[in-house]
């Protein structure tokens, strides 16, 4: 929704959770507020509703640098990431996997101490 709101030129108020700060360029393309601070969320929404100049500035900034969010760029990054094998990857054939690591790390199991 944030990408679509940016493309539409909306002034955005969002919480600092997950990837939202990155999508809003750490507050340059939208107003970021703490997740649980409902008073600040309301205050920032009210501020943007009443201040048309600030709302216009955030709406304009929202439409800048959208190429980094394009489907083509993101899917290309994803394909590049998933097609490059990890140095710790395993090559598997029918019923048998071979580690590509030169030295195997010891396995650690998590459970109750005895």
C-alpha positions as CSV (number, residue, x, y, z in Angstrom):
1,X,0.0,0.0,0.0
2,X,2.8,2.4,0.7
3,X,4.3,2.1,-2.7
4,X,0.9,2.7,-4.3
5,X,0.3,5.7,-2.0
6,X,3.7,7.1,-3.0
7,X,2.9,6.6,-6.7
8,X,-0.4,8.4,-6.2
9,X,1.3,11.4,-4.6
10,X,-0.2,11.0,-1.2
11,X,1.3,12.5,2.0
12,X,1.9,9.4,4.2
13,X,1.9,8.9,7.9
14,X,3.1,5.5,8.9
15,X,4.6,3.6,11.8
16,X,8.3,2.7,12.2
17,X,7.8,-1.1,11.8
18,X,9.3,-3.7,9.4
19,X,10.4,-2.3,6.1
20,X,8.2,0.9,6.3
21,X,11.1,3.2,7.2
22,X,13.0,2.0,4.1
23,X,10.0,2.5,1.9
24,X,9.6,6.0,3.1
25,X,13.4,6.7,2.9
26,X,13.7,7.1,6.7
27,X,11.1,9.9,6.8
28,X,12.0,11.9,3.7
29,X,9.1,10.6,1.7
30,X,6.6,10.4,4.5
31,X,6.1,11.0,8.2
32,X,7.2,8.2,10.5
33,X,5.9,7.8,14.0
34,X,6.4,5.2,16.8
35,X,4.2,2.2,16.5
36,X,2.4,2.4,19.9
37,X,2.1,6.2,20.2
38,X,-1.4,6.8,19.1
39,X,-1.4,10.4,20.3
40,X,1.6,11.2,18.0
41,X,-0.1,9.4,15.0
42,X,-3.2,11.5,15.5
43,X,-1.2,14.7,15.9
44,X,0.8,14.1,12.7
45,X,-2.4,13.2,10.8
46,X,-4.0,16.4,12.1
47,X,-0.9,18.5,11.2
48,X,-0.9,17.2,7.6
49,X,-4.7,17.8,7.3
50,X,-4.4,21.4,8.5
51,X,-1.0,22.4,6.9
52,X,-1.5,22.2,3.1
53,X,2.1,23.4,2.4
54,X,3.6,20.5,4.5
55,X,1.1,18.1,2.9
56,X,2.1,19.2,-0.5
57,X,5.8,18.9,0.2
58,X,5.4,15.3,1.5
59,X,3.1,14.5,-1.4
60,X,5.8,15.7,-3.9
61,X,8.6,13.9,-2.0
62,X,6.6,10.7,-2.1
63,X,6.7,10.7,-5.9
64,X,10.5,11.1,-6.0
65,X,12.9,8.1,-6.3
66,X,10.2,5.6,-7.2
67,X,12.5,3.6,-9.5
68,X,14.0,1.9,-6.5
69,X,10.5,0.4,-5.7
70,X,9.7,-0.7,-9.3
71,X,8.5,-4.2,-9.9
72,X,11.3,-4.6,-12.5
73,X,14.0,-3.6,-10.1
74,X,12.7,-5.6,-7.1
75,X,12.1,-8.7,-9.1
76,X,15.5,-8.5,-10.8
77,X,17.1,-8.2,-7.3
78,X,15.1,-11.2,-6.1
79,X,16.1,-13.3,-9.1
80,X,19.7,-12.3,-8.8
81,X,19.6,-13.2,-5.1
82,X,17.9,-16.6,-5.5
83,X,20.1,-17.6,-8.5
84,X,23.4,-17.0,-6.8
85,X,24.3,-20.1,-4.7
86,X,25.5,-19.4,-1.2
87,X,29.0,-20.5,-0.3
88,X,27.4,-22.8,2.3
89,X,24.9,-24.3,-0.1
90,X,24.6,-28.0,-0.7
91,X,24.5,-29.8,-4.0
92,X,21.9,-32.5,-3.9
93,X,21.3,-35.5,-6.1
94,X,18.9,-38.3,-5.6
95,X,19.1,-39.2,-2.0
96,X,22.5,-37.7,-1.4
97,X,23.6,-34.2,-0.5
98,X,27.2,-33.0,-0.6
99,X,28.3,-29.9,1.3
100,X,30.2,-27.3,-0.8
101,X,31.9,-26.1,2.3
102,X,35.6,-27.0,2.7
103,X,35.2,-27.7,6.4
104,X,32.0,-28.8,8.0
105,X,31.0,-27.0,11.1
106,X,29.9,-29.1,14.1
107,X,26.2,-29.6,14.4
108,X,24.6,-28.0,17.5
109,X,21.3,-29.3,18.8
110,X,19.1,-27.3,21.1
111,X,17.2,-29.2,23.8
112,X,17.0,-29.7,27.5
113,X,20.2,-29.9,29.4
114,X,20.8,-33.3,31.0
